[in-house]
Amino acid sequence: MRSTTRFILIFLFLGIGIVACKKYYAYYQFMTANSLSDKEIDRASFLPTFNAVPDTCIEDTTFLQTDLSLEIEEKETKEELIISKNGIFKEVVFEEEECTILADLKTLSEELKEALKQQKRYLKRESKKRKYAFDGIERSNLQLRQMIDQLQEWLAKENDSLSFCELFETYQLKGKNGQGRVHTTAYYTPVIEASRTWSKEFQYPIYRKPTASAWTGKLPTRQEIDGEMKLIGRDLEVAWTKSLLDNYFMNLQGSAYMEYQDSVQQLLVYEGQNGHPYRGVQNYILSQKYVSSVGIDMQNVKRWFKENPDSIRPILFRNPSYTFFKKSSKAPTGAAGVPLTAKHSVAVDTRYIPYGSVLLAKLPRRGRKKAEWRILLPQDKGGAIRGDAHLDVYCGVGEDAANEARSLKTYGEVWLLLPKQR
Protein backbone atom coordinates (compact mmCIF):
# COMPACT_ATOMS: atom_id res chain seq x y z
CA MET A 1 0.00 0.00 0.00
CA ARG A 2 2.79 2.40 1.00
CA SER A 3 4.75 1.60 -2.16
CA THR A 4 1.65 2.32 -4.29
CA THR A 5 1.11 5.68 -2.57
CA ARG A 6 4.79 6.53 -2.98
CA PHE A 7 4.58 5.65 -6.69
CA ILE A 8 1.48 7.87 -7.18
CA LEU A 9 3.16 10.81 -5.41
CA ILE A 10 6.35 10.43 -7.50
CA PHE A 11 4.27 10.27 -10.70
CA LEU A 12 2.27 13.37 -9.63
CA PHE A 13 5.38 15.44 -8.84
CA LEU A 14 7.01 14.30 -12.08
CA GLY A 15 3.96 15.43 -14.07
CA ILE A 16 3.93 18.83 -12.37
CA GLY A 17 7.65 19.21 -13.12
CA ILE A 18 7.17 18.41 -16.81
CA VAL A 19 4.33 20.96 -17.14
CA ALA A 20 6.42 23.61 -15.38
CA CYS A 21 9.40 22.93 -17.65
CA LYS A 22 7.23 23.20 -20.75
CA LYS A 23 5.80 26.53 -19.59
CA TYR A 24 9.26 27.87 -18.77
CA TYR A 25 10.59 26.78 -22.16
CA ALA A 26 7.64 28.42 -23.95
CA TYR A 27 8.22 31.63 -21.98
CA TYR A 28 11.95 31.52 -22.82
CA GLN A 29 11.18 31.10 -26.54
CA PHE A 30 8.70 33.97 -26.39
CA MET A 31 11.15 36.30 -24.64
CA THR A 32 14.01 35.34 -26.97
CA ALA A 33 11.92 35.85 -30.09
CA ASN A 34 10.72 39.26 -28.94
CA SER A 35 13.86 40.75 -27.41
CA LEU A 36 15.75 43.50 -29.28
CA SER A 37 19.31 42.91 -30.38
CA ASP A 38 21.92 45.67 -29.99
CA LYS A 39 21.67 46.44 -33.69
CA GLU A 40 17.87 46.72 -33.51
CA ILE A 41 18.15 49.04 -30.53
CA ASP A 42 20.58 51.20 -32.55
CA ARG A 43 18.08 51.35 -35.39
CA ALA A 44 15.24 51.97 -32.95
CA SER A 45 16.80 55.23 -31.81
CA PHE A 46 15.71 56.75 -35.11
CA LEU A 47 12.77 54.51 -35.98
CA PRO A 48 9.27 54.56 -34.55
CA THR A 49 8.71 52.36 -31.51
CA PHE A 50 5.31 51.78 -29.98
CA ASN A 51 3.87 49.98 -26.98
CA ALA A 52 1.82 47.91 -29.39
CA VAL A 53 2.36 46.00 -32.60
CA PRO A 54 0.64 47.24 -35.78
CA ASP A 55 -1.60 44.99 -37.85
CA THR A 56 1.10 44.55 -40.49
CA CYS A 57 4.74 44.54 -39.43
CA ILE A 58 7.06 45.72 -42.20
CA GLU A 59 10.07 43.57 -43.08
CA ASP A 60 12.62 46.35 -42.53
CA THR A 61 11.68 46.74 -38.83
CA THR A 62 9.91 50.04 -39.39
CA PHE A 63 8.06 49.07 -36.23
CA LEU A 64 9.94 47.58 -33.30
CA GLN A 65 8.00 46.11 -30.41
CA THR A 66 9.01 47.26 -26.93
CA ASP A 67 6.32 45.96 -24.58
CA LEU A 68 5.51 42.25 -24.52
CA SER A 69 2.51 42.48 -22.17
CA LEU A 70 0.73 44.83 -24.54
CA GLU A 71 1.55 42.57 -27.48
CA ILE A 72 -0.41 39.77 -25.78
CA GLU A 73 -3.29 42.19 -25.13
CA GLU A 74 -3.30 43.20 -28.79
CA LYS A 75 -3.48 39.62 -30.04
CA GLU A 76 -6.41 38.84 -27.74
CA THR A 77 -8.48 41.99 -28.30
CA LYS A 78 -7.35 43.03 -31.80
CA GLU A 79 -7.11 46.55 -30.44
CA GLU A 80 -3.95 48.59 -30.00
CA LEU A 81 -3.42 50.95 -27.10
CA ILE A 82 -0.72 53.62 -27.07
CA ILE A 83 -0.24 54.67 -23.45
CA SER A 84 1.43 57.95 -22.57
CA LYS A 85 3.18 57.93 -19.18
CA ASN A 86 0.89 59.29 -16.48
CA GLY A 87 1.27 62.50 -14.54
CA ILE A 88 2.69 64.69 -17.31
CA PHE A 89 -0.44 66.58 -18.45
CA LYS A 90 -2.82 68.93 -16.68
CA GLU A 91 -6.09 70.07 -18.23
CA VAL A 92 -6.14 73.79 -18.93
CA VAL A 93 -9.16 75.84 -19.95
CA PHE A 94 -8.05 78.94 -21.83
CA GLU A 95 -9.48 82.27 -20.76
CA GLU A 96 -11.49 84.32 -23.26
CA GLU A 97 -8.50 86.62 -23.81
CA GLU A 98 -6.25 83.69 -24.71
CA CYS A 99 -8.90 82.28 -27.04
CA THR A 100 -8.89 85.65 -28.82
CA ILE A 101 -5.09 85.57 -29.11
CA LEU A 102 -5.32 82.10 -30.62
CA ALA A 103 -7.29 83.61 -33.50
CA ASP A 104 -3.85 84.75 -34.75
CA LEU A 105 -3.25 81.11 -35.65
CA LYS A 106 -5.95 81.27 -38.30
CA THR A 107 -3.59 81.15 -41.25
CA LEU A 108 -3.10 77.87 -43.07
CA SER A 109 0.39 78.33 -44.49
CA GLU A 110 1.69 75.94 -47.12
CA GLU A 111 4.14 74.53 -44.56
CA LEU A 112 1.44 73.82 -41.98
CA LYS A 113 -0.88 72.45 -44.67
CA GLU A 114 1.84 69.98 -45.70
CA ALA A 115 2.69 69.05 -42.10
CA LEU A 116 -0.96 68.28 -41.26
CA LYS A 117 -1.27 66.27 -44.47
CA GLN A 118 1.73 64.14 -43.44
CA GLN A 119 0.37 63.72 -39.90
CA LYS A 120 -2.92 62.45 -41.27
CA ARG A 121 -1.02 60.19 -43.66
CA TYR A 122 0.78 58.69 -40.68
CA LEU A 123 -2.49 58.13 -38.79
CA LYS A 124 -4.10 56.51 -41.84
CA ARG A 125 -1.24 54.05 -41.94
CA GLU A 126 -2.18 52.82 -38.48
CA SER A 127 -5.19 50.75 -37.45
CA LYS A 128 -8.47 52.61 -36.83
CA LYS A 129 -8.75 50.50 -33.68
CA ARG A 130 -5.59 51.99 -32.25
CA LYS A 131 -6.36 54.05 -29.16
CA TYR A 132 -4.26 56.66 -27.43
CA ALA A 133 -4.37 57.09 -23.66
CA PHE A 134 -3.13 60.45 -22.37
CA ASP A 135 -3.12 60.33 -18.55
CA GLY A 136 -6.17 58.07 -18.73
CA ILE A 137 -8.00 60.15 -21.36
CA GLU A 138 -8.60 57.93 -24.38
CA ARG A 139 -9.00 59.01 -27.98
CA SER A 140 -9.14 56.72 -31.00
CA ASN A 141 -7.02 56.94 -34.13
CA LEU A 142 -10.15 57.92 -36.05
CA GLN A 143 -10.88 60.77 -33.61
CA LEU A 144 -7.36 62.16 -34.07
CA ARG A 145 -7.85 62.09 -37.86
CA GLN A 146 -11.14 63.93 -37.48
CA MET A 147 -9.47 66.47 -35.22
CA ILE A 148 -6.88 67.22 -37.91
CA ASP A 149 -9.75 67.73 -40.38
CA GLN A 150 -11.38 70.14 -37.91
CA LEU A 151 -8.12 71.99 -37.39
CA GLN A 152 -7.56 72.33 -41.14
CA GLU A 153 -11.10 73.65 -41.62
CA TRP A 154 -10.73 76.10 -38.74
CA LEU A 155 -7.34 77.35 -39.98
CA ALA A 156 -8.73 77.74 -43.50
CA LYS A 157 -11.65 79.81 -42.07
CA GLU A 158 -14.13 77.21 -43.28
CA ASN A 159 -15.43 76.71 -39.74
CA ASP A 160 -15.97 80.16 -38.24
CA SER A 161 -19.01 79.17 -36.22
CA LEU A 162 -16.90 77.73 -33.38
CA SER A 163 -13.84 79.21 -31.71
CA PHE A 164 -10.59 77.32 -31.14
CA CYS A 165 -11.49 76.78 -27.49
CA GLU A 166 -14.89 75.34 -28.39
CA LEU A 167 -13.38 72.80 -30.78
CA PHE A 168 -10.43 71.45 -28.79
CA GLU A 169 -9.52 70.39 -25.29
CA THR A 170 -6.09 71.57 -24.14
CA TYR A 171 -3.78 69.67 -21.78
CA GLN A 172 -0.59 71.42 -20.79
CA LEU A 173 2.68 69.53 -20.49
CA LYS A 174 3.78 69.96 -16.88
CA GLY A 175 7.37 70.25 -18.08
CA LYS A 176 10.36 71.02 -15.90
CA ASN A 177 9.61 70.88 -12.16
CA GLY A 178 5.89 70.73 -12.95
CA GLN A 179 5.84 74.45 -13.75
CA GLY A 180 4.92 74.14 -17.44
CA ARG A 181 8.39 75.10 -18.71
CA VAL A 182 9.34 72.93 -21.70
CA HIS A 183 12.88 73.13 -23.05
CA THR A 184 12.71 73.81 -26.79
CA THR A 185 15.68 73.21 -29.03
CA ALA A 186 15.84 72.92 -32.81
CA TYR A 187 17.67 70.99 -35.51
CA TYR A 188 18.08 71.24 -39.26
CA THR A 189 19.58 69.50 -42.28
CA PRO A 190 22.97 71.05 -43.10
CA VAL A 191 24.45 71.35 -46.59
CA ILE A 192 28.12 70.33 -46.68
CA GLU A 193 30.66 70.73 -49.48
CA ALA A 194 31.78 67.25 -50.48
CA SER A 195 33.50 65.07 -53.04
CA ARG A 196 32.76 61.58 -54.28
CA THR A 197 36.47 60.70 -54.06
CA TRP A 198 39.44 61.48 -51.80
CA SER A 199 41.68 64.47 -52.50
CA LYS A 200 43.97 66.70 -50.44
CA GLU A 201 41.09 69.16 -50.14
CA PHE A 202 38.44 66.52 -49.33
CA GLN A 203 40.16 64.05 -47.01
CA TYR A 204 37.59 63.28 -44.31
CA PRO A 205 35.39 60.25 -45.09
CA ILE A 206 31.75 59.65 -44.15
CA TYR A 207 31.02 55.94 -43.80
CA ARG A 208 28.08 53.61 -44.29
CA LYS A 209 27.53 51.01 -41.55
CA PRO A 210 29.85 48.00 -41.95
CA THR A 211 28.28 44.66 -42.75
CA ALA A 212 29.45 41.41 -41.15
CA SER A 213 31.68 40.78 -44.19
CA ALA A 214 33.38 44.19 -43.83
CA TRP A 215 33.95 44.05 -40.06
CA THR A 216 33.77 41.36 -37.38
CA GLY A 217 33.37 41.97 -33.67
CA LYS A 218 32.56 45.19 -31.86
CA LEU A 219 32.56 48.24 -34.10
CA PRO A 220 35.41 50.73 -33.57
CA THR A 221 35.15 53.98 -31.58
CA ARG A 222 35.16 57.47 -33.08
CA GLN A 223 38.88 57.79 -32.39
CA GLU A 224 39.55 54.46 -34.10
CA ILE A 225 37.37 55.45 -37.09
CA ASP A 226 38.44 59.09 -37.63
CA GLY A 227 41.84 59.01 -35.91
CA GLU A 228 43.29 55.59 -36.65
CA MET A 229 41.28 55.20 -39.90
CA LYS A 230 40.36 51.59 -39.14
CA LEU A 231 37.50 51.53 -41.67
CA ILE A 232 39.42 53.02 -44.57
CA GLY A 233 39.75 50.90 -47.73
CA ARG A 234 36.77 48.64 -46.96
CA ASP A 235 34.51 50.21 -49.61
CA LEU A 236 32.43 51.91 -46.90
CA GLU A 237 33.05 55.56 -47.87
CA VAL A 238 29.90 57.34 -49.13
CA ALA A 239 31.44 60.83 -49.42
CA TRP A 240 34.51 62.90 -48.51
CA THR A 241 34.41 66.35 -46.87
CA LYS A 242 36.76 69.20 -46.06
CA SER A 243 36.18 69.20 -42.31
CA LEU A 244 36.17 66.63 -39.53
CA LEU A 245 34.17 69.18 -37.53
CA ASP A 246 31.42 69.29 -40.19
CA ASN A 247 31.24 65.50 -40.05
CA TYR A 248 30.87 65.57 -36.27
CA PHE A 249 28.01 68.06 -36.29
CA MET A 250 26.36 66.09 -39.10
CA ASN A 251 26.41 63.16 -36.64
CA LEU A 252 24.42 65.30 -34.21
CA GLN A 253 21.87 66.45 -36.80
CA GLY A 254 21.25 62.93 -38.12
CA SER A 255 21.32 63.82 -41.83
CA ALA A 256 22.90 66.24 -44.31
CA TYR A 257 22.97 67.12 -47.97
CA MET A 258 26.32 66.60 -49.70
CA GLU A 259 26.89 69.32 -52.28
CA TYR A 260 29.36 68.02 -54.84
CA GLN A 261 31.61 70.15 -57.05
CA ASP A 262 29.25 69.68 -60.02
CA SER A 263 26.46 71.30 -57.89
CA VAL A 264 24.59 67.99 -57.51
CA GLN A 265 23.18 67.49 -54.01
CA GLN A 266 22.82 64.07 -52.38
CA LEU A 267 20.98 63.46 -49.11
CA LEU A 268 22.71 61.21 -46.58
CA VAL A 269 20.54 59.84 -43.78
CA TYR A 270 21.09 57.93 -40.55
CA GLU A 271 21.90 54.23 -40.99
CA GLY A 272 23.02 53.20 -37.53
CA GLN A 273 25.55 53.71 -34.75
CA ASN A 274 28.67 51.94 -33.56
CA GLY A 275 27.15 50.91 -30.23
CA HIS A 276 29.48 52.96 -28.03
CA PRO A 277 28.06 55.40 -25.43
CA TYR A 278 27.36 58.99 -26.44
CA ARG A 279 29.36 61.64 -24.57
CA GLY A 280 28.60 65.19 -25.67
CA VAL A 281 31.57 67.53 -25.99
CA GLN A 282 29.69 70.63 -24.77
CA ASN A 283 29.88 69.72 -21.07
CA TYR A 284 33.62 69.14 -21.39
CA ILE A 285 34.12 72.48 -23.15
CA LEU A 286 32.11 74.16 -20.37
CA SER A 287 34.04 72.39 -17.62
CA GLN A 288 37.31 73.64 -19.11
CA LYS A 289 35.82 77.16 -19.39
CA TYR A 290 36.69 77.36 -23.08
CA VAL A 291 33.25 78.89 -23.74
CA SER A 292 31.00 80.60 -21.20
CA SER A 293 27.73 78.92 -20.29
CA VAL A 294 25.92 81.95 -21.75
CA GLY A 295 27.37 81.30 -25.20
CA ILE A 296 27.22 77.51 -25.29
CA ASP A 297 25.41 77.02 -28.60
CA MET A 298 26.52 75.18 -31.71
CA GLN A 299 27.66 78.33 -33.51
CA ASN A 300 29.94 79.44 -30.67
CA VAL A 301 31.31 75.93 -30.20
CA LYS A 302 32.15 75.76 -33.92
CA ARG A 303 33.77 79.19 -33.74
CA TRP A 304 35.90 78.14 -30.76
CA PHE A 305 37.04 74.99 -32.57
CA LYS A 306 38.02 76.99 -35.66
CA GLU A 307 40.06 79.31 -33.46
CA ASN A 308 41.66 76.29 -31.74
CA PRO A 309 42.07 73.68 -34.52
CA ASP A 310 44.58 71.62 -32.53
CA SER A 311 41.81 70.85 -30.02
CA ILE A 312 39.39 69.38 -32.58
CA ARG A 313 40.65 65.79 -32.57
CA PRO A 314 41.38 65.32 -28.84
CA ILE A 315 38.01 66.80 -27.82
CA LEU A 316 35.86 65.12 -30.49
CA PHE A 317 37.51 61.78 -29.77
CA ARG A 318 36.29 62.01 -26.16
CA ASN A 319 32.91 60.97 -27.61
CA PRO A 320 33.27 57.31 -28.68
CA SER A 321 29.82 57.21 -30.33
CA TYR A 322 29.77 57.37 -34.13
CA THR A 323 26.90 57.62 -36.62
CA PHE A 324 26.86 55.90 -40.02
CA PHE A 325 25.00 57.22 -43.06
CA LYS A 326 23.48 55.98 -46.30
CA LYS A 327 22.32 57.68 -49.50
CA SER A 328 18.63 58.53 -49.86
CA SER A 329 16.58 59.80 -52.78
CA LYS A 330 13.77 60.98 -50.47
CA ALA A 331 13.27 64.28 -48.65
CA PRO A 332 14.47 64.40 -45.01
CA THR A 333 12.17 61.98 -43.20
CA GLY A 334 11.43 61.58 -39.50
CA ALA A 335 11.27 58.45 -37.42
CA ALA A 336 7.50 58.30 -37.96
CA GLY A 337 8.23 57.54 -41.61
CA VAL A 338 6.83 60.78 -43.10
CA PRO A 339 8.72 63.75 -44.62
CA LEU A 340 9.65 66.46 -42.14
CA THR A 341 8.16 69.94 -42.54
CA ALA A 342 10.15 72.99 -41.48
CA LYS A 343 8.82 74.85 -38.41
CA HIS A 344 6.10 72.28 -37.62
CA SER A 345 7.66 68.79 -37.40
CA VAL A 346 9.02 68.10 -33.94
CA ALA A 347 11.09 65.36 -32.32
CA VAL A 348 9.69 64.00 -29.03
CA ASP A 349 10.16 61.22 -26.53
CA THR A 350 7.41 58.84 -27.70
CA ARG A 351 7.07 57.32 -24.23
CA TYR A 352 5.30 60.55 -23.33
CA ILE A 353 4.00 62.06 -26.57
CA PRO A 354 3.07 59.63 -29.36
CA TYR A 355 3.33 60.20 -33.10
CA GLY A 356 0.00 61.26 -34.54
CA SER A 357 -0.78 63.74 -31.76
CA VAL A 358 -1.04 67.52 -32.23
CA LEU A 359 0.64 70.12 -30.02
CA LEU A 360 0.09 73.84 -29.54
CA ALA A 361 3.20 75.76 -28.46
CA LYS A 362 3.90 79.25 -27.19
CA LEU A 363 7.55 79.87 -28.03
CA PRO A 364 9.63 82.89 -26.98
CA ARG A 365 12.08 83.87 -29.74
CA ARG A 366 15.50 85.46 -29.38
CA GLY A 367 15.43 89.09 -30.46
CA ARG A 368 11.61 89.29 -30.47
CA LYS A 369 9.36 90.85 -27.85
CA LYS A 370 6.30 88.67 -28.44
CA ALA A 371 6.16 84.91 -28.12
CA GLU A 372 5.02 82.96 -31.16
CA TRP A 373 2.06 80.54 -31.17
CA ARG A 374 2.69 77.52 -33.35
CA ILE A 375 1.18 74.12 -34.19
CA LEU A 376 3.77 71.35 -33.71
CA LEU A 377 3.40 67.79 -34.98
CA PRO A 378 5.39 64.91 -33.42
CA GLN A 379 7.00 63.12 -36.39
CA ASP A 380 10.54 62.38 -35.23
CA LYS A 381 12.64 61.30 -32.26
CA GLY A 382 16.27 61.57 -31.22
CA GLY A 383 18.71 60.07 -28.76
CA ALA A 384 19.04 63.37 -26.84
CA ILE A 385 15.27 63.93 -26.51
CA ARG A 386 14.36 62.39 -23.17
CA GLY A 387 11.29 63.00 -21.01
CA ASP A 388 8.27 65.26 -21.38
CA ALA A 389 10.16 68.52 -20.81
CA HIS A 390 12.16 68.65 -24.05
CA LEU A 391 11.04 69.13 -27.68
CA ASP A 392 13.27 69.50 -30.76
CA VAL A 393 11.77 71.50 -33.65
CA TYR A 394 12.83 70.78 -37.25
CA CYS A 395 13.79 73.99 -39.09
CA GLY A 396 14.54 72.85 -42.65
CA VAL A 397 17.62 72.77 -44.88
CA GLY A 398 20.70 75.00 -45.11
CA GLU A 399 22.03 78.14 -43.46
CA ASP A 400 18.68 79.93 -43.09
CA ALA A 401 17.39 76.87 -41.23
CA ALA A 402 20.50 76.96 -39.02
CA ASN A 403 19.77 80.60 -38.09
CA GLU A 404 16.13 79.71 -37.35
CA ALA A 405 17.29 76.81 -35.16
CA ARG A 406 19.53 79.08 -33.10
CA SER A 407 16.63 81.43 -32.34
CA LEU A 408 14.48 78.59 -30.95
CA LYS A 409 16.73 77.50 -28.08
CA THR A 410 14.46 78.56 -25.25
CA TYR A 411 11.84 77.51 -22.69
CA GLY A 412 8.22 77.67 -23.82
CA GLU A 413 4.77 76.35 -22.97
CA VAL A 414 3.22 73.38 -24.78
CA TRP A 415 -0.32 71.96 -24.82
CA LEU A 416 -1.63 68.70 -26.21
CA LEU A 417 -4.73 69.24 -28.36
CA LEU A 418 -7.50 66.65 -28.25
CA PRO A 419 -10.90 66.64 -29.95
CA LYS A 420 -13.76 67.51 -27.64
CA GLN A 421 -16.11 64.65 -26.90
CA ARG A 422 -19.53 65.51 -28.30
PyMOL commands that set and color helices and strands:
alter all, ss='L'
color gray80, all
select helices_A, chain A and resi 2-34+38-44+68-77+96-105+110-125+141-155+164-167+222-227+244-253+281-287+293-295+298-307+309-316+399-407
alter helices_A, ss='H'
color red, helices_A
select strands_A, chain A and resi 49-50+64-65+81-83+89-92+131-134+137-140+168-173+182-189+191-195+204-207+237-241+255-259+265-273+323-328+345-347+358-363+372-380+390-397+410-419
alter strands_A, ss='S'
color yellow, strands_A
deselect
rebuild
show_as cartoon
